[in-house]
Amino acid sequence: MHASQGRSAGLGLALASAFAFGGSGVAAKPLITAGLDPLHVVWLRVAGAALVMLPVAWHHRGLLRRKPGLLIGFGLFAVAGVQAFYFASISRIPVGVALLVEYLAPALVLGWVRFVQRRPVTRAAALGVVLAVGGLACVVQVWSGLSFDLLGLLLALAAACCQVGYFVLSEQGADEAEPADPLGVIAYGLLIGALVLTAVARPWGMDTAVLTGRADLDGTSVPAWLLLGWIVLIATVLAYVTGVVSVRRLSPQVAGVVACLEAVVATVLAWVLLGEHLGTPQLLGGALVLFGALIAQSSAPKPPSGGPVAGSDGEEPERAGELSAGRTAP
């Protein structure tokens, strides 16, 4: 395959991943409204995807010995933490707002680099942080005393913090001698996340009758099992796999930029399918959040003296970027 064809295929896969991820909240919210606890919806999503990815986990079983810390971190933060907090947040605030709050993660990563690791960041990266924070202020309309549920906003922010935790782990967990295959990390992350969520969500108390009934999609009645199937197969398995493959054909930076479409897709779908309309200031703020996240994500910090930072020109940071860009968002 020619390089241009590979890039075109990678771009198509990145777009497919963004659209698949973007539909998760829209499909989950009707199930939550119908009576399922948000944690139970998360457990169904993660456990179902883990079962589908079992053959991949078996193929990469050597990762359990080589990268246990990375796998546990992915399972705890990128799978269980991000998705549990995200689904809990959309039970209280609009899907698009919750996802836009999560897009503070690249800005928070730069804060970690600057103030915890005490490493310099570029002016462009700092500008991205300012734009993202300013855009978020417009989204939540701080001038009117916050236009959305405060707890819902805090839950979405907790999801963003979980993403930061994995970004940091993916940089520290990259090993030049034994790089971790991203598909294997995803498969074991889902398995570990399912085990953690089983203890937290206690699915044996779930109202299974909801899954055999129907859910309301802004006035349209749809089978609950159809929504669950979409969440597991499309918004999780297909989304993660296409995201990872796209990074291999493109680059973590380019794939990360395309991934910003996820928030646009989620907002539009929530508007059309759930009737969650956002005002003009919120739409403009959302554009600022995405633009700021794009700048922050594309402006790699300067490498420390000991070696390159994930996202720079080194070969192994590219692998760390694969793990980060493909993917942690819902």
C-alpha positions in Angstrom: 0.0 0.0 0.0 1.3 3.4 -1.0 2.0 5.9 1.8 -0.8 8.2 0.6 -3.2 5.3 0.5 -2.2 4.4 4.0 -2.7 7.9 5.3 -6.1 8.1 3.6 -7.1 4.8 5.2 -5.8 6.0 8.5 -7.8 9.2 8.3 -11.0 7.2 7.5 -10.4 5.0 10.5 -9.8 8.0 12.7 -13.0 9.5 11.6 -14.9 6.2 12.2 -13.4 6.1 15.7 -14.5 9.6 16.5 -18.0 9.0 15.3 -18.2 5.7 17.1 -17.0 7.2 20.4 -19.3 10.2 20.0 -22.4 8.0 20.0 -21.7 6.3 23.3 -23.4 8.9 25.6 -26.4 9.4 23.3 -27.1 5.6 23.4 -26.4 5.4 27.1 -28.5 8.2 28.4 -31.9 6.7 27.4 -31.0 3.5 29.2 -30.1 5.6 32.3 -33.4 7.5 32.0 -35.3 4.2 31.6 -34.1 3.1 35.1 -30.6 1.6 34.8 -28.0 3.0 37.2 -25.1 4.7 35.4 -22.6 2.3 36.9 -24.6 -0.6 35.7 -24.6 0.8 32.1 -20.8 1.3 32.4 -20.4 -2.3 33.7 -22.5 -3.7 30.8 -20.4 -1.7 28.3 -17.0 -2.7 29.7 -17.8 -6.3 30.5 -19.4 -6.8 27.1 -16.4 -5.3 25.3 -14.0 -7.3 27.4 -15.7 -10.6 26.3 -15.4 -9.6 22.7 -11.7 -8.7 23.2 -10.8 -11.9 25.0 -9.0 -13.4 21.9 -6.9 -10.3 21.7 -6.0 -10.5 25.4 -5.0 -14.2 25.0 -2.8 -13.3 22.0 -1.0 -10.6 24.1 -0.9 -12.6 27.4 2.8 -11.8 27.8 1.8 -8.2 28.7 0.6 -9.4 32.1 4.2 -10.2 33.0 5.9 -7.4 31.2 3.6 -4.4 31.8 1.4 -5.1 34.8 1.5 -1.5 36.0 0.5 -0.1 32.6 -2.4 -2.5 32.3 -3.7 -1.8 35.8 -3.4 1.9 35.1 -5.3 1.7 31.9 -8.0 -0.5 33.5 -8.4 1.8 36.5 -8.2 5.2 34.9 -8.8 5.0 31.1 -11.6 2.4 31.4 -13.3 2.2 34.8 -12.6 5.8 35.9 -13.2 7.7 32.7 -16.3 5.8 31.8 -17.9 5.6 35.2 -17.5 9.3 35.8 -18.6 10.2 32.3 -21.8 8.1 32.4 -22.6 9.5 35.9 -22.1 13.0 34.6 -24.5 12.6 31.6 -27.2 11.5 34.0 -27.2 15.0 35.3 -25.9 17.3 32.5 -26.2 17.3 28.7 -24.0 14.8 26.8 -22.2 17.5 24.8 -21.3 19.6 27.9 -19.9 16.5 29.8 -17.7 15.6 26.8 -16.5 19.2 26.4 -15.5 19.3 30.1 -13.4 16.2 29.4 -11.5 18.0 26.7 -9.8 19.9 29.5 -7.6 16.7 29.8 -4.8 17.9 27.4 -4.7 21.2 29.3 -4.5 19.4 32.6 -1.7 17.2 31.3 0.3 20.3 30.5 -0.4 21.6 34.0 1.1 18.3 35.4 4.1 18.7 33.2 4.7 22.3 34.2 3.9 22.3 37.9 4.5 18.7 39.0 7.3 17.6 36.7 8.6 21.2 36.6 9.3 21.0 32.9 8.9 23.9 30.5 5.9 24.1 28.0 5.7 26.1 24.8 3.8 29.4 24.6 1.5 27.8 22.1 0.6 25.0 24.6 -0.1 27.7 27.3 -2.3 29.5 24.8 -4.2 26.3 24.2 -4.8 25.9 28.0 -6.1 29.5 28.2 -8.5 29.0 25.3 -9.8 25.7 26.6 -10.5 27.1 30.1 -12.1 30.2 28.7 -14.2 28.2 26.3 -15.4 26.0 29.2 -16.4 29.1 31.1 -18.7 29.9 28.2 -20.0 26.4 28.0 -21.1 26.3 31.6 -22.0 30.0 31.6 -20.2 31.1 34.7 -21.6 34.6 34.5 -25.0 33.2 35.4 -23.8 31.2 38.3 -23.3 28.0 36.3 -26.2 26.9 34.1 -25.8 23.2 34.8 -25.8 20.9 37.7 -22.6 21.4 39.7 -22.2 17.8 40.7 -22.6 16.7 37.1 -19.8 19.2 36.1 -17.5 17.9 38.8 -18.1 14.3 37.7 -17.2 15.2 34.1 -14.1 17.0 35.5 -13.2 13.8 37.4 -13.4 11.9 34.1 -10.9 14.4 32.6 -8.6 13.8 35.6 -8.7 10.1 35.0 -7.7 10.7 31.4 -4.7 12.7 32.7 -3.8 9.8 34.9 -3.5 7.5 31.9 -1.7 10.0 29.7 1.0 10.2 32.5 1.1 6.4 32.8 1.4 5.9 29.1 4.4 8.1 28.9 6.1 6.5 31.9 5.1 3.0 30.8 6.7 3.1 27.4 9.8 0.9 27.2 12.1 1.0 24.2 13.2 -2.6 24.6 9.7 -4.1 25.1 7.0 -1.7 23.7 3.4 -2.6 24.7 1.1 -3.3 21.8 -1.9 -0.8 22.1 -4.5 -3.5 21.2 -3.2 -5.7 24.0 -3.3 -2.8 26.4 -6.9 -2.0 25.5 -8.0 -5.7 25.8 -6.4 -6.1 29.3 -7.6 -2.6 30.3 -11.2 -3.7 29.5 -10.8 -6.9 31.5 -9.3 -5.2 34.5 -11.8 -2.4 34.2 -14.6 -5.0 34.2 -13.3 -6.6 37.3 -13.0 -3.3 39.1 -16.5 -2.2 38.0 -18.0 -5.6 39.1 -16.9 -4.9 42.7 -18.1 -1.2 42.5 -21.3 -1.5 40.5 -22.5 -4.9 41.9 -24.4 -5.8 38.7 -26.3 -8.6 40.5 -28.6 -5.9 41.8 -29.3 -4.5 38.3 -32.8 -4.0 37.0 -32.5 -6.4 34.1 -36.1 -5.8 33.1 -35.0 -2.5 31.5 -32.9 -4.4 29.0 -35.9 -6.4 27.7 -38.0 -3.3 27.4 -37.8 -0.1 25.4 -36.2 3.2 25.9 -37.2 6.7 24.9 -35.0 8.6 22.3 -36.6 12.1 22.4 -40.1 10.7 21.8 -39.0 7.7 19.7 -39.3 4.2 21.4 -36.4 1.9 20.7 -35.4 -1.5 22.0 -33.1 -1.2 25.0 -31.0 -4.1 23.8 -30.3 -2.3 20.5 -28.9 0.7 22.4 -26.7 -1.6 24.6 -25.5 -3.5 21.5 -24.5 -0.1 19.9 -22.6 0.9 23.1 -20.7 -2.4 23.4 -19.9 -3.2 19.8 -19.7 0.2 18.0 -19.0 2.8 20.7 -16.4 0.6 22.5 -14.9 -2.3 20.6 -15.0 -0.7 17.1 -14.1 2.7 18.5 -11.1 1.6 20.4 -9.7 -0.7 17.6 -10.2 1.8 14.8 -8.6 4.5 17.0 -5.5 2.4 17.6 -5.1 1.3 13.9 -5.6 4.9 12.7 -2.7 6.1 14.9 -0.4 3.5 13.4 -1.3 4.7 9.9 -1.2 8.4 10.8 0.5 9.8 13.9 -0.7 10.3 17.5 -0.9 14.1 16.9 -3.0 13.9 13.7 -5.2 11.2 15.1 -5.7 13.2 18.3 -6.8 16.2 16.2 -9.3 14.2 14.3 -10.5 12.8 17.6 -11.7 16.3 18.6 -14.6 15.6 16.2 -15.9 13.2 18.9 -17.2 16.1 20.9 -18.8 17.7 17.8 -20.5 14.4 16.9 -21.7 13.8 20.5 -23.1 17.4 20.7 -24.9 17.1 17.3 -26.3 13.6 18.0 -27.5 14.7 21.5 -29.2 17.8 19.9 -30.9 15.7 17.2 -31.7 12.5 19.0 -32.1 13.6 22.6 -33.3 17.2 22.2 -30.4 18.6 24.2 -30.1 22.0 22.7 -27.1 24.3 23.5 -27.2 28.1 23.3 -25.0 30.3 21.1 -22.5 31.1 23.9 -22.2 27.4 24.7 -21.6 26.5 21.1 -18.9 29.2 20.8 -17.4 28.1 24.1 -17.4 24.5 22.9 -15.5 25.6 19.7 -12.9 27.4 22.0 -12.5 24.3 24.2 -11.8 22.1 21.1 -9.5 24.6 19.6 -7.6 25.0 22.8 -7.4 21.2 23.3 -6.1 20.8 19.8 -3.3 23.4 20.4 -2.5 21.9 23.8 -2.4 18.4 22.4 -0.3 19.3 19.4 2.2 21.3 21.3 4.5 18.7 22.8 6.4 19.8 25.9 10.2 20.2 25.6 12.0 17.0 26.4 13.8 16.6 29.7 17.5 16.0 29.7 17.1 12.3 30.2 15.3 11.7 26.9 12.4 12.6 24.7 8.9 13.3 25.9 5.9 11.3 24.6 4.8 13.0 21.4 8.2 14.2 20.3 10.3 12.8 17.5 11.6 9.7 19.3 10.4 6.2 18.2 9.3 5.0 21.6 7.4 8.2 22.5 5.4 7.5 19.3 4.3 4.3 20.9 3.4 6.1 24.0 1.4 8.4 21.8 -0.4 5.4 20.3 -1.5 4.4 23.7 -2.7 7.9 24.5 -4.4 8.9 21.3 -6.1 5.6 20.7 -7.9 6.1 23.2 -9.2 7.0 26.6 -12.1 9.2 25.9 -15.6 7.6 26.2 
